[in-house]
């Protein structure tokens, strides 16, 4: 399981990479592995306002459909439209080509509610016990 150290994580298995007042987000390697082969992704639309811990996208796989929650509040600047035709990119590279959206953050203080890589690793290990 891959857990990059430069990202922040939610308990619902989303990640955020913050750069200034913007953040790229997606689902974690643990999440994509748990879901199995991803067949469809409903991404947030540019211009939509999202709120931390609230629904912003849906992922469908051969196993289940799952809601995706915004790791941070803000406005969606762009969505990874490549996933519309190639949702399997999330399975191949959850942190690189499989990103979901870029958000202009409205409250960077919210990052304090997210886990760092060590905390997320410990959290995920606790789930498998």
Backbone as XML, in Angstrom:
<?xml version="1.0"?>
<chain id="A" units="angstrom">
  <residue number="1" name="UNK">
    <atom name="N" x="0.849" y="-1.188" z="0.000"/>
    <atom name="CA" x="0.000" y="0.000" z="0.000"/>
    <atom name="C" x="0.891" y="1.247" z="0.000"/>
  </residue>
  <residue number="2" name="UNK">
    <atom name="N" x="0.571" y="2.151" z="-0.892"/>
    <atom name="CA" x="1.359" y="3.378" z="-1.049"/>
    <atom name="C" x="0.693" y="4.512" z="-0.269"/>
  </residue>
  <residue number="3" name="UNK">
    <atom name="N" x="1.493" y="5.190" z="0.582"/>
    <atom name="CA" x="1.007" y="6.343" z="1.351"/>
    <atom name="C" x="2.078" y="7.435" z="1.267"/>
  </residue>
  <residue number="4" name="UNK">
    <atom name="N" x="1.997" y="8.293" z="0.227"/>
    <atom name="CA" x="3.017" y="9.348" z="0.087"/>
    <atom name="C" x="3.082" y="10.268" z="1.313"/>
  </residue>
  <residue number="5" name="UNK">
    <atom name="N" x="4.291" y="10.644" z="1.677"/>
    <atom name="CA" x="4.498" y="11.466" z="2.868"/>
    <atom name="C" x="4.116" y="12.927" z="2.676"/>
  </residue>
  <residue number="6" name="UNK">
    <atom name="N" x="4.020" y="13.389" z="1.431"/>
    <atom name="CA" x="3.762" y="14.814" z="1.184"/>
    <atom name="C" x="2.270" y="15.145" z="1.069"/>
  </residue>
  <residue number="7" name="UNK">
    <atom name="N" x="1.408" y="14.194" z="1.387"/>
    <atom name="CA" x="-0.035" y="14.406" z="1.280"/>
    <atom name="C" x="-0.696" y="14.380" z="2.647"/>
  </residue>
  <residue number="8" name="UNK">
    <atom name="N" x="-1.932" y="14.872" z="2.690"/>
    <atom name="CA" x="-2.759" y="14.788" z="3.886"/>
    <atom name="C" x="-3.948" y="13.884" z="3.572"/>
  </residue>
  <residue number="9" name="UNK">
    <atom name="N" x="-4.527" y="13.270" z="4.610"/>
    <atom name="CA" x="-5.519" y="12.216" z="4.406"/>
    <atom name="C" x="-6.739" y="12.390" z="5.302"/>
  </residue>
  <residue number="10" name="UNK">
    <atom name="N" x="-7.878" y="11.826" z="4.817"/>
    <atom name="CA" x="-9.107" y="11.810" z="5.611"/>
    <atom name="C" x="-9.379" y="10.391" z="6.104"/>
  </residue>
  <residue number="11" name="UNK">
    <atom name="N" x="-10.273" y="10.275" z="7.064"/>
    <atom name="CA" x="-10.691" y="8.957" z="7.558"/>
    <atom name="C" x="-11.532" y="8.209" z="6.527"/>
  </residue>
  <residue number="12" name="UNK">
    <atom name="N" x="-12.022" y="8.930" z="5.521"/>
    <atom name="CA" x="-12.823" y="8.303" z="4.464"/>
    <atom name="C" x="-11.956" y="7.922" z="3.269"/>
  </residue>
  <residue number="13" name="UNK">
    <atom name="N" x="-10.635" y="8.067" z="3.401"/>
    <atom name="CA" x="-9.655" y="7.622" z="2.405"/>
    <atom name="C" x="-9.538" y="8.527" z="1.181"/>
  </residue>
  <residue number="14" name="UNK">
    <atom name="N" x="-9.664" y="9.833" z="1.411"/>
    <atom name="CA" x="-9.324" y="10.806" z="0.389"/>
    <atom name="C" x="-7.957" y="11.405" z="0.748"/>
  </residue>
  <residue number="15" name="UNK">
    <atom name="N" x="-7.287" y="11.936" z="-0.258"/>
    <atom name="CA" x="-6.011" y="12.613" z="-0.026"/>
    <atom name="C" x="-6.076" y="14.027" z="-0.590"/>
  </residue>
  <residue number="16" name="UNK">
    <atom name="N" x="-5.203" y="14.880" z="-0.060"/>
    <atom name="CA" x="-5.090" y="16.255" z="-0.543"/>
    <atom name="C" x="-3.613" y="16.625" z="-0.618"/>
  </residue>
  <residue number="17" name="UNK">
    <atom name="N" x="-3.249" y="17.264" z="-1.723"/>
    <atom name="CA" x="-1.899" y="17.803" z="-1.887"/>
    <atom name="C" x="-2.059" y="19.313" z="-1.981"/>
  </residue>
  <residue number="18" name="UNK">
    <atom name="N" x="-1.636" y="20.001" z="-0.929"/>
    <atom name="CA" x="-1.826" y="21.447" z="-0.838"/>
    <atom name="C" x="-0.618" y="22.172" z="-1.423"/>
  </residue>
  <residue number="19" name="UNK">
    <atom name="N" x="-0.909" y="23.178" z="-2.268"/>
    <atom name="CA" x="0.124" y="24.023" z="-2.851"/>
    <atom name="C" x="-0.416" y="25.451" z="-2.810"/>
  </residue>
  <residue number="20" name="UNK">
    <atom name="N" x="0.060" y="26.234" z="-1.847"/>
    <atom name="CA" x="-0.468" y="27.589" z="-1.667"/>
    <atom name="C" x="-1.905" y="27.521" z="-1.195"/>
  </residue>
  <residue number="21" name="UNK">
    <atom name="N" x="-2.822" y="28.177" z="-1.929"/>
    <atom name="CA" x="-4.233" y="28.141" z="-1.526"/>
    <atom name="C" x="-5.032" y="27.152" z="-2.386"/>
  </residue>
  <residue number="22" name="UNK">
    <atom name="N" x="-4.322" y="26.269" z="-3.087"/>
    <atom name="CA" x="-4.982" y="25.264" z="-3.923"/>
    <atom name="C" x="-4.638" y="23.870" z="-3.411"/>
  </residue>
  <residue number="23" name="UNK">
    <atom name="N" x="-5.535" y="22.928" z="-3.699"/>
    <atom name="CA" x="-5.297" y="21.541" z="-3.314"/>
    <atom name="C" x="-5.791" y="20.621" z="-4.423"/>
  </residue>
  <residue number="24" name="UNK">
    <atom name="N" x="-4.973" y="19.623" z="-4.745"/>
    <atom name="CA" x="-5.387" y="18.539" z="-5.635"/>
    <atom name="C" x="-5.905" y="17.444" z="-4.716"/>
  </residue>
  <residue number="25" name="UNK">
    <atom name="N" x="-6.990" y="16.768" z="-5.111"/>
    <atom name="CA" x="-7.540" y="15.715" z="-4.262"/>
    <atom name="C" x="-7.897" y="14.483" z="-5.082"/>
  </residue>
  <residue number="26" name="UNK">
    <atom name="N" x="-7.985" y="13.366" z="-4.374"/>
    <atom name="CA" x="-8.379" y="12.101" z="-4.984"/>
    <atom name="C" x="-8.630" y="11.084" z="-3.887"/>
  </residue>
  <residue number="27" name="UNK">
    <atom name="N" x="-8.720" y="9.808" z="-4.276"/>
    <atom name="CA" x="-8.866" y="8.751" z="-3.277"/>
    <atom name="C" x="-7.529" y="8.036" z="-3.116"/>
  </residue>
  <residue number="28" name="UNK">
    <atom name="N" x="-7.342" y="7.434" z="-1.969"/>
    <atom name="CA" x="-6.062" y="6.814" z="-1.648"/>
    <atom name="C" x="-5.881" y="5.461" z="-2.343"/>
  </residue>
  <residue number="29" name="UNK">
    <atom name="N" x="-4.654" y="5.005" z="-2.321"/>
    <atom name="CA" x="-4.316" y="3.683" z="-2.848"/>
    <atom name="C" x="-5.103" y="2.609" z="-2.092"/>
  </residue>
  <residue number="30" name="UNK">
    <atom name="N" x="-5.251" y="2.784" z="-0.785"/>
    <atom name="CA" x="-6.034" y="1.842" z="0.024"/>
    <atom name="C" x="-7.476" y="1.792" z="-0.484"/>
  </residue>
  <residue number="31" name="UNK">
    <atom name="N" x="-8.066" y="2.957" z="-0.765"/>
    <atom name="CA" x="-9.452" y="3.021" z="-1.234"/>
    <atom name="C" x="-9.608" y="2.355" z="-2.591"/>
  </residue>
  <residue number="32" name="UNK">
    <atom name="N" x="-8.723" y="2.673" z="-3.543"/>
    <atom name="CA" x="-8.869" y="2.085" z="-4.879"/>
    <atom name="C" x="-8.667" y="0.582" z="-4.835"/>
  </residue>
  <residue number="33" name="UNK">
    <atom name="N" x="-7.764" y="0.118" z="-3.973"/>
    <atom name="CA" x="-7.523" y="-1.314" z="-3.833"/>
    <atom name="C" x="-8.744" y="-2.013" z="-3.233"/>
  </residue>
  <residue number="34" name="UNK">
    <atom name="N" x="-9.365" y="-1.385" z="-2.254"/>
    <atom name="CA" x="-10.559" y="-1.941" z="-1.614"/>
    <atom name="C" x="-11.738" y="-2.007" z="-2.586"/>
  </residue>
  <residue number="35" name="UNK">
    <atom name="N" x="-11.838" y="-1.008" z="-3.467"/>
    <atom name="CA" x="-12.942" y="-0.951" z="-4.419"/>
    <atom name="C" x="-12.797" y="-1.955" z="-5.556"/>
  </residue>
  <residue number="36" name="UNK">
    <atom name="N" x="-11.585" y="-2.302" z="-5.912"/>
    <atom name="CA" x="-11.369" y="-3.163" z="-7.068"/>
    <atom name="C" x="-11.367" y="-2.326" z="-8.338"/>
  </residue>
  <residue number="37" name="UNK">
    <atom name="N" x="-11.644" y="-2.960" z="-9.471"/>
    <atom name="CA" x="-11.585" y="-2.270" z="-10.759"/>
    <atom name="C" x="-12.628" y="-1.157" z="-10.833"/>
  </residue>
  <residue number="38" name="UNK">
    <atom name="N" x="-12.163" y="0.073" z="-10.978"/>
    <atom name="CA" x="-13.052" y="1.234" z="-11.050"/>
    <atom name="C" x="-13.588" y="1.368" z="-12.476"/>
  </residue>
  <residue number="39" name="UNK">
    <atom name="N" x="-14.919" y="1.490" z="-12.585"/>
    <atom name="CA" x="-15.574" y="1.502" z="-13.893"/>
    <atom name="C" x="-16.184" y="2.855" z="-14.262"/>
  </residue>
  <residue number="40" name="UNK">
    <atom name="N" x="-16.413" y="3.728" z="-13.273"/>
    <atom name="CA" x="-17.050" y="5.022" z="-13.540"/>
    <atom name="C" x="-16.763" y="5.976" z="-12.391"/>
  </residue>
  <residue number="41" name="UNK">
    <atom name="N" x="-16.566" y="7.257" z="-12.725"/>
    <atom name="CA" x="-16.371" y="8.290" z="-11.701"/>
    <atom name="C" x="-17.217" y="9.498" z="-12.059"/>
  </residue>
  <residue number="42" name="UNK">
    <atom name="N" x="-18.025" y="9.945" z="-11.120"/>
    <atom name="CA" x="-18.804" y="11.183" z="-11.265"/>
    <atom name="C" x="-18.026" y="12.262" z="-10.523"/>
  </residue>
  <residue number="43" name="UNK">
    <atom name="N" x="-17.359" y="13.133" z="-11.271"/>
    <atom name="CA" x="-16.478" y="14.148" z="-10.695"/>
    <atom name="C" x="-17.236" y="15.436" z="-10.365"/>
  </residue>
  <residue number="44" name="UNK">
    <atom name="N" x="-16.707" y="16.220" z="-9.429"/>
    <atom name="CA" x="-17.306" y="17.535" z="-9.177"/>
    <atom name="C" x="-17.046" y="18.457" z="-10.363"/>
  </residue>
  <residue number="45" name="UNK">
    <atom name="N" x="-17.971" y="19.325" z="-10.636"/>
    <atom name="CA" x="-17.861" y="20.241" z="-11.780"/>
    <atom name="C" x="-17.105" y="21.511" z="-11.382"/>
  </residue>
  <residue number="46" name="UNK">
    <atom name="N" x="-16.295" y="22.050" z="-12.280"/>
    <atom name="CA" x="-15.631" y="23.333" z="-12.005"/>
    <atom name="C" x="-16.665" y="24.405" z="-11.661"/>
  </residue>
  <residue number="47" name="UNK">
    <atom name="N" x="-16.336" y="25.218" z="-10.665"/>
    <atom name="CA" x="-17.242" y="26.272" z="-10.209"/>
    <atom name="C" x="-18.095" y="25.872" z="-9.021"/>
  </residue>
  <residue number="48" name="UNK">
    <atom name="N" x="-18.202" y="24.571" z="-8.771"/>
    <atom name="CA" x="-18.998" y="24.079" z="-7.642"/>
    <atom name="C" x="-18.246" y="24.333" z="-6.344"/>
  </residue>
  <residue number="49" name="UNK">
    <atom name="N" x="-18.977" y="24.736" z="-5.329"/>
    <atom name="CA" x="-18.390" y="24.922" z="-3.994"/>
    <atom name="C" x="-18.530" y="23.602" z="-3.233"/>
  </residue>
  <residue number="50" name="UNK">
    <atom name="N" x="-17.444" y="23.164" z="-2.633"/>
    <atom name="CA" x="-17.450" y="21.945" z="-1.825"/>
    <atom name="C" x="-17.108" y="22.309" z="-0.388"/>
  </residue>
  <residue number="51" name="UNK">
    <atom name="N" x="-17.585" y="21.464" z="0.530"/>
    <atom name="CA" x="-17.308" y="21.687" z="1.954"/>
    <atom name="C" x="-16.597" y="20.472" z="2.522"/>
  </residue>
  <residue number="52" name="UNK">
    <atom name="N" x="-15.643" y="20.730" z="3.391"/>
    <atom name="CA" x="-14.870" y="19.650" z="3.990"/>
    <atom name="C" x="-15.789" y="18.582" z="4.571"/>
  </residue>
  <residue number="53" name="UNK">
    <atom name="N" x="-15.487" y="17.340" z="4.290"/>
    <atom name="CA" x="-16.187" y="16.153" z="4.802"/>
    <atom name="C" x="-17.576" y="15.955" z="4.203"/>
  </residue>
  <residue number="54" name="UNK">
    <atom name="N" x="-17.928" y="16.730" z="3.180"/>
    <atom name="CA" x="-19.219" y="16.542" z="2.518"/>
    <atom name="C" x="-19.001" y="15.932" z="1.137"/>
  </residue>
  <residue number="55" name="UNK">
    <atom name="N" x="-20.030" y="15.243" z="0.638"/>
    <atom name="CA" x="-19.969" y="14.552" z="-0.648"/>
    <atom name="C" x="-19.548" y="15.496" z="-1.767"/>
  </residue>
  <residue number="56" name="UNK">
    <atom name="N" x="-18.658" y="15.008" z="-2.636"/>
    <atom name="CA" x="-18.276" y="15.805" z="-3.808"/>
    <atom name="C" x="-18.154" y="14.971" z="-5.073"/>
  </residue>
  <residue number="57" name="UNK">
    <atom name="N" x="-18.120" y="13.646" z="-4.959"/>
    <atom name="CA" x="-17.959" y="12.785" z="-6.133"/>
    <atom name="C" x="-18.444" y="11.378" z="-5.794"/>
  </residue>
  <residue number="58" name="UNK">
    <atom name="N" x="-18.577" y="10.553" z="-6.837"/>
    <atom name="CA" x="-18.959" y="9.153" z="-6.659"/>
    <atom name="C" x="-18.036" y="8.290" z="-7.507"/>
  </residue>
  <residue number="59" name="UNK">
    <atom name="N" x="-17.639" y="7.164" z="-6.939"/>
    <atom name="CA" x="-16.815" y="6.192" z="-7.645"/>
    <atom name="C" x="-17.595" y="4.889" z="-7.723"/>
  </residue>
  <residue number="60" name="UNK">
    <atom name="N" x="-17.663" y="4.315" z="-8.916"/>
    <atom name="CA" x="-18.300" y="3.009" z="-9.082"/>
    <atom name="C" x="-17.237" y="2.013" z="-9.513"/>
  </residue>
  <residue number="61" name="UNK">
    <atom name="N" x="-17.335" y="0.821" z="-8.937"/>
    <atom name="CA" x="-16.381" y="-0.233" z="-9.274"/>
    <atom name="C" x="-17.151" y="-1.533" z="-9.487"/>
  </residue>
  <residue number="62" name="UNK">
    <atom name="N" x="-16.412" y="-2.581" z="-9.797"/>
    <atom name="CA" x="-17.042" y="-3.877" z="-9.972"/>
    <atom name="C" x="-17.633" y="-4.383" z="-8.649"/>
  </residue>
  <residue number="63" name="UNK">
    <atom name="N" x="-17.175" y="-3.850" z="-7.527"/>
    <atom name="CA" x="-17.650" y="-4.283" z="-6.212"/>
    <atom name="C" x="-18.765" y="-3.413" z="-5.644"/>
  </residue>
  <residue number="64" name="UNK">
    <atom name="N" x="-18.684" y="-2.092" z="-5.844"/>
    <atom name="CA" x="-19.609" y="-1.190" z="-5.150"/>
    <atom name="C" x="-19.547" y="0.217" z="-5.728"/>
  </residue>
  <residue number="65" name="UNK">
    <atom name="N" x="-20.503" y="1.024" z="-5.291"/>
    <atom name="CA" x="-20.459" y="2.470" z="-5.557"/>
    <atom name="C" x="-20.138" y="3.130" z="-4.229"/>
  </residue>
  <residue number="66" name="UNK">
    <atom name="N" x="-19.240" y="4.119" z="-4.259"/>
    <atom name="CA" x="-18.827" y="4.782" z="-3.028"/>
    <atom name="C" x="-18.835" y="6.287" z="-3.200"/>
  </residue>
  <residue number="67" name="UNK">
    <atom name="N" x="-19.260" y="6.962" z="-2.144"/>
    <atom name="CA" x="-19.194" y="8.421" z="-2.132"/>
    <atom name="C" x="-17.768" y="8.860" z="-1.825"/>
  </residue>
  <residue number="68" name="UNK">
    <atom name="N" x="-17.403" y="10.002" z="-2.388"/>
    <atom name="CA" x="-16.102" y="10.625" z="-2.130"/>
    <atom name="C" x="-16.390" y="11.972" z="-1.480"/>
  </residue>
  <residue number="69" name="UNK">
    <atom name="N" x="-15.655" y="12.278" z="-0.418"/>
    <atom name="CA" x="-15.887" y="13.491" z="0.367"/>
    <atom name="C" x="-14.732" y="14.475" z="0.180"/>
  </residue>
  <residue number="70" name="UNK">
    <atom name="N" x="-15.063" y="15.743" z="0.159"/>
    <atom name="CA" x="-14.042" y="16.782" z="-0.022"/>
    <atom name="C" x="-13.117" y="16.820" z="1.197"/>
  </residue>
  <residue number="71" name="UNK">
    <atom name="N" x="-11.813" y="16.754" z="0.977"/>
    <atom name="CA" x="-10.879" y="16.846" z="2.103"/>
    <atom name="C" x="-10.785" y="18.270" z="2.654"/>
  </residue>
  <residue number="72" name="UNK">
    <atom name="N" x="-11.116" y="19.268" z="1.809"/>
    <atom name="CA" x="-11.048" y="20.676" z="2.194"/>
    <atom name="C" x="-12.195" y="21.435" z="1.533"/>
  </residue>
  <residue number="73" name="UNK">
    <atom name="N" x="-12.597" y="22.520" z="2.134"/>
    <atom name="CA" x="-13.647" y="23.370" z="1.561"/>
    <atom name="C" x="-13.064" y="24.314" z="0.531"/>
  </residue>
  <residue number="74" name="UNK">
    <atom name="N" x="-13.898" y="24.667" z="-0.457"/>
    <atom name="CA" x="-13.472" y="25.636" z="-1.454"/>
    <atom name="C" x="-14.255" y="25.491" z="-2.740"/>
  </residue>
  <residue number="75" name="UNK">
    <atom name="N" x="-13.705" y="26.066" z="-3.796"/>
    <atom name="CA" x="-14.339" y="26.025" z="-5.113"/>
    <atom name="C" x="-13.534" y="25.116" z="-6.033"/>
  </residue>
  <residue number="76" name="UNK">
    <atom name="N" x="-14.224" y="24.243" z="-6.734"/>
    <atom name="CA" x="-13.559" y="23.363" z="-7.690"/>
    <atom name="C" x="-13.088" y="24.205" z="-8.882"/>
  </residue>
  <residue number="77" name="UNK">
    <atom name="N" x="-11.781" y="24.190" z="-9.117"/>
    <atom name="CA" x="-11.201" y="24.924" z="-10.243"/>
    <atom name="C" x="-11.208" y="24.083" z="-11.508"/>
  </residue>
  <residue number="78" name="UNK">
    <atom name="N" x="-10.850" y="22.813" z="-11.354"/>
    <atom name="CA" x="-10.886" y="21.909" z="-12.498"/>
    <atom name="C" x="-11.038" y="20.474" z="-12.018"/>
  </residue>
  <residue number="79" name="UNK">
    <atom name="N" x="-11.567" y="19.662" z="-12.925"/>
    <atom name="CA" x="-11.728" y="18.238" z="-12.662"/>
    <atom name="C" x="-10.861" y="17.479" z="-13.666"/>
  </residue>
  <residue number="80" name="UNK">
    <atom name="N" x="-10.418" y="16.306" z="-13.279"/>
    <atom name="CA" x="-9.585" y="15.476" z="-14.146"/>
    <atom name="C" x="-10.488" y="14.746" z="-15.142"/>
  </residue>
  <residue number="81" name="UNK">
    <atom name="N" x="-10.800" y="15.400" z="-16.257"/>
    <atom name="CA" x="-11.735" y="14.856" z="-17.235"/>
    <atom name="C" x="-11.213" y="13.595" z="-17.923"/>
  </residue>
  <residue number="82" name="UNK">
    <atom name="N" x="-9.932" y="13.344" z="-17.811"/>
    <atom name="CA" x="-9.350" y="12.108" z="-18.351"/>
    <atom name="C" x="-10.011" y="10.881" z="-17.701"/>
  </residue>
  <residue number="83" name="UNK">
    <atom name="N" x="-10.477" y="11.041" z="-16.465"/>
    <atom name="CA" x="-11.101" y="9.922" z="-15.757"/>
    <atom name="C" x="-12.462" y="9.554" z="-16.327"/>
  </residue>
  <residue number="84" name="UNK">
    <atom name="N" x="-13.099" y="10.461" z="-17.064"/>
    <atom name="CA" x="-14.399" y="10.155" z="-17.673"/>
    <atom name="C" x="-14.264" y="8.993" z="-18.660"/>
  </residue>
  <residue number="85" name="UNK">
    <atom name="N" x="-13.196" y="9.003" z="-19.436"/>
    <atom name="CA" x="-12.962" y="7.939" z="-20.413"/>
    <atom name="C" x="-12.067" y="6.828" z="-19.880"/>
  </residue>
  <residue number="86" name="UNK">
    <atom name="N" x="-11.294" y="7.147" z="-18.838"/>
    <atom name="CA" x="-10.328" y="6.171" z="-18.321"/>
    <atom name="C" x="-10.349" y="6.121" z="-16.787"/>
  </residue>
  <residue number="87" name="UNK">
    <atom name="N" x="-11.468" y="5.675" z="-16.193"/>
    <atom name="CA" x="-11.535" y="5.626" z="-14.726"/>
    <atom name="C" x="-10.502" y="4.685" z="-14.115"/>
  </residue>
  <residue number="88" name="UNK">
    <atom name="N" x="-10.006" y="3.739" z="-14.913"/>
    <atom name="CA" x="-9.006" y="2.794" z="-14.418"/>
    <atom name="C" x="-7.687" y="3.465" z="-14.055"/>
  </residue>
  <residue number="89" name="UNK">
    <atom name="N" x="-7.505" y="4.733" z="-14.467"/>
    <atom name="CA" x="-6.290" y="5.465" z="-14.089"/>
    <atom name="C" x="-6.161" y="5.576" z="-12.571"/>
  </residue>
  <residue number="90" name="UNK">
    <atom name="N" x="-7.285" y="5.580" z="-11.872"/>
    <atom name="CA" x="-7.247" y="5.642" z="-10.406"/>
    <atom name="C" x="-6.633" y="4.358" z="-9.859"/>
  </residue>
  <residue number="91" name="UNK">
    <atom name="N" x="-6.979" y="3.209" z="-10.454"/>
    <atom name="CA" x="-6.387" y="1.940" z="-10.021"/>
    <atom name="C" x="-4.894" y="1.895" z="-10.329"/>
  </residue>
  <residue number="92" name="UNK">
    <atom name="N" x="-4.505" y="2.467" z="-11.454"/>
    <atom name="CA" x="-3.100" y="2.412" z="-11.866"/>
    <atom name="C" x="-2.232" y="3.398" z="-11.107"/>
  </residue>
  <residue number="93" name="UNK">
    <atom name="N" x="-2.775" y="4.573" z="-10.785"/>
    <atom name="CA" x="-1.966" y="5.629" z="-10.172"/>
    <atom name="C" x="-2.854" y="6.605" z="-9.407"/>
  </residue>
  <residue number="94" name="UNK">
    <atom name="N" x="-3.274" y="6.195" z="-8.217"/>
    <atom name="CA" x="-4.227" y="6.990" z="-7.423"/>
    <atom name="C" x="-3.719" y="8.387" z="-7.102"/>
  </residue>
  <residue number="95" name="UNK">
    <atom name="N" x="-2.400" y="8.557" z="-7.011"/>
    <atom name="CA" x="-1.845" y="9.843" z="-6.589"/>
    <atom name="C" x="-1.297" y="10.702" z="-7.729"/>
  </residue>
  <residue number="96" name="UNK">
    <atom name="N" x="-1.187" y="10.152" z="-8.910"/>
    <atom name="CA" x="-0.628" y="10.907" z="-10.029"/>
    <atom name="C" x="-1.699" y="11.146" z="-11.097"/>
  </residue>
  <residue number="97" name="UNK">
    <atom name="N" x="-1.864" y="10.208" z="-12.013"/>
    <atom name="CA" x="-2.836" y="10.392" z="-13.099"/>
    <atom name="C" x="-4.280" y="10.210" z="-12.638"/>
  </residue>
  <residue number="98" name="UNK">
    <atom name="N" x="-4.476" y="9.624" z="-11.457"/>
    <atom name="CA" x="-5.823" y="9.354" z="-10.967"/>
    <atom name="C" x="-6.403" y="10.410" z="-10.045"/>
  </residue>
  <residue number="99" name="UNK">
    <atom name="N" x="-5.849" y="11.609" z="-10.034"/>
    <atom name="CA" x="-6.397" y="12.689" z="-9.189"/>
    <atom name="C" x="-7.805" y="13.055" z="-9.673"/>
  </residue>
  <residue number="100" name="UNK">
    <atom name="N" x="-8.629" y="13.586" z="-8.774"/>
    <atom name="CA" x="-10.024" y="13.892" z="-9.105"/>
    <atom name="C" x="-10.256" y="15.360" z="-9.465"/>
  </residue>
  <residue number="101" name="UNK">
    <atom name="N" x="-9.798" y="16.262" z="-8.602"/>
    <atom name="CA" x="-10.121" y="17.677" z="-8.796"/>
    <atom name="C" x="-9.089" y="18.574" z="-8.134"/>
  </residue>
  <residue number="102" name="UNK">
    <atom name="N" x="-9.054" y="19.823" z="-8.615"/>
    <atom name="CA" x="-8.256" y="20.861" z="-7.973"/>
    <atom name="C" x="-9.229" y="21.848" z="-7.340"/>
  </residue>
  <residue number="103" name="UNK">
    <atom name="N" x="-8.970" y="22.172" z="-6.080"/>
    <atom name="CA" x="-9.858" y="23.043" z="-5.301"/>
    <atom name="C" x="-9.098" y="24.295" z="-4.885"/>
  </residue>
  <residue number="104" name="UNK">
    <atom name="N" x="-9.742" y="25.459" z="-5.011"/>
    <atom name="CA" x="-9.202" y="26.695" z="-4.426"/>
    <atom name="C" x="-9.743" y="26.725" z="-3.001"/>
  </residue>
  <residue number="105" name="UNK">
    <atom name="N" x="-8.870" y="26.526" z="-2.048"/>
    <atom name="CA" x="-9.273" y="26.369" z="-0.650"/>
    <atom name="C" x="-9.797" y="27.679" z="-0.058"/>
  </residue>
  <residue number="106" name="UNK">
    <atom name="N" x="-10.871" y="27.571" z="0.693"/>
    <atom name="CA" x="-11.446" y="28.753" z="1.338"/>
    <atom name="C" x="-11.022" y="28.878" z="2.799"/>
  </residue>
  <residue number="107" name="UNK">
    <atom name="N" x="-10.475" y="27.795" z="3.383"/>
    <atom name="CA" x="-10.049" y="27.830" z="4.779"/>
    <atom name="C" x="-8.913" y="26.829" z="4.979"/>
  </residue>
  <residue number="108" name="UNK">
    <atom name="N" x="-7.682" y="27.296" z="4.813"/>
    <atom name="CA" x="-6.540" y="26.394" z="4.946"/>
    <atom name="C" x="-6.362" y="25.847" z="6.362"/>
  </residue>
  <residue number="109" name="UNK">
    <atom name="N" x="-7.020" y="26.470" z="7.339"/>
    <atom name="CA" x="-6.977" y="25.951" z="8.697"/>
    <atom name="C" x="-7.595" y="24.565" z="8.811"/>
  </residue>
  <residue number="110" name="UNK">
    <atom name="N" x="-8.434" y="24.214" z="7.845"/>
    <atom name="CA" x="-9.063" y="22.889" z="7.849"/>
    <atom name="C" x="-8.048" y="21.764" z="7.705"/>
  </residue>
  <residue number="111" name="UNK">
    <atom name="N" x="-6.871" y="22.081" z="7.170"/>
    <atom name="CA" x="-5.863" y="21.024" z="7.002"/>
    <atom name="C" x="-5.465" y="20.415" z="8.348"/>
  </residue>
  <residue number="112" name="UNK">
    <atom name="N" x="-5.678" y="21.160" z="9.427"/>
    <atom name="CA" x="-5.351" y="20.640" z="10.761"/>
    <atom name="C" x="-6.264" y="19.493" z="11.174"/>
  </residue>
  <residue number="113" name="UNK">
    <atom name="N" x="-7.379" y="19.304" z="10.462"/>
    <atom name="CA" x="-8.297" y="18.200" z="10.744"/>
    <atom name="C" x="-7.932" y="16.940" z="9.964"/>
  </residue>
  <residue number="114" name="UNK">
    <atom name="N" x="-6.935" y="17.040" z="9.083"/>
    <atom name="CA" x="-6.513" y="15.909" z="8.270"/>
    <atom name="C" x="-5.330" y="15.190" z="8.910"/>
  </residue>
  <residue number="115" name="UNK">
    <atom name="N" x="-5.093" y="13.949" z="8.475"/>
    <atom name="CA" x="-3.994" y="13.144" z="9.005"/>
    <atom name="C" x="-2.770" y="13.263" z="8.102"/>
  </residue>
  <residue number="116" name="UNK">
    <atom name="N" x="-1.592" y="13.216" z="8.707"/>
    <atom name="CA" x="-0.374" y="13.118" z="7.911"/>
    <atom name="C" x="-0.188" y="11.647" z="7.527"/>
  </residue>
  <residue number="117" name="UNK">
    <atom name="N" x="0.858" y="11.346" z="6.764"/>
    <atom name="CA" x="1.037" y="9.981" z="6.260"/>
    <atom name="C" x="1.218" y="8.952" z="7.376"/>
  </residue>
  <residue number="118" name="UNK">
    <atom name="N" x="1.959" y="9.284" z="8.420"/>
    <atom name="CA" x="2.171" y="8.343" z="9.523"/>
    <atom name="C" x="0.852" y="8.056" z="10.255"/>
  </residue>
  <residue number="119" name="UNK">
    <atom name="N" x="0.061" y="9.095" z="10.480"/>
    <atom name="CA" x="-1.234" y="8.919" z="11.142"/>
    <atom name="C" x="-2.181" y="8.086" z="10.277"/>
  </residue>
  <residue number="120" name="UNK">
    <atom name="N" x="-2.183" y="8.350" z="8.973"/>
    <atom name="CA" x="-3.065" y="7.600" z="8.080"/>
    <atom name="C" x="-2.648" y="6.132" z="8.004"/>
  </residue>
  <residue number="121" name="UNK">
    <atom name="N" x="-1.352" y="5.884" z="7.949"/>
    <atom name="CA" x="-0.853" y="4.504" z="7.904"/>
    <atom name="C" x="-1.314" y="3.745" z="9.155"/>
  </residue>
  <residue number="122" name="UNK">
    <atom name="N" x="-1.172" y="4.374" z="10.304"/>
    <atom name="CA" x="-1.591" y="3.759" z="11.557"/>
    <atom name="C" x="-3.116" y="3.513" z="11.559"/>
  </residue>
  <residue number="123" name="UNK">
    <atom name="N" x="-3.857" y="4.479" z="11.035"/>
    <atom name="CA" x="-5.326" y="4.374" z="10.958"/>
    <atom name="C" x="-5.719" y="3.182" z="10.085"/>
  </residue>
  <residue number="124" name="UNK">
    <atom name="N" x="-5.119" y="3.063" z="8.911"/>
    <atom name="CA" x="-5.451" y="1.980" z="7.984"/>
    <atom name="C" x="-5.047" y="0.632" z="8.582"/>
  </residue>
  <residue number="125" name="UNK">
    <atom name="N" x="-3.906" y="0.571" z="9.223"/>
    <atom name="CA" x="-3.474" y="-0.680" z="9.851"/>
    <atom name="C" x="-4.457" y="-1.104" z="10.935"/>
  </residue>
  <residue number="126" name="UNK">
    <atom name="N" x="-5.017" y="-0.143" z="11.636"/>
    <atom name="CA" x="-6.015" y="-0.434" z="12.671"/>
    <atom name="C" x="-7.303" y="-0.996" z="12.092"/>
  </residue>
  <residue number="127" name="UNK">
    <atom name="N" x="-7.632" y="-0.633" z="10.864"/>
    <atom name="CA" x="-8.853" y="-1.119" z="10.220"/>
    <atom name="C" x="-8.759" y="-2.596" z="9.881"/>
  </residue>
  <residue number="128" name="UNK">
    <atom name="N" x="-7.554" y="-3.083" z="9.631"/>
    <atom name="CA" x="-7.393" y="-4.469" z="9.202"/>
    <atom name="C" x="-7.203" y="-5.440" z="10.367"/>
  </residue>
  <residue number="129" name="UNK">
    <atom name="N" x="-7.320" y="-4.930" z="11.588"/>
    <atom name="CA" x="-7.153" y="-5.807" z="12.763"/>
    <atom name="C" x="-8.455" y="-6.461" z="13.140"/>
  </residue>
</chain>
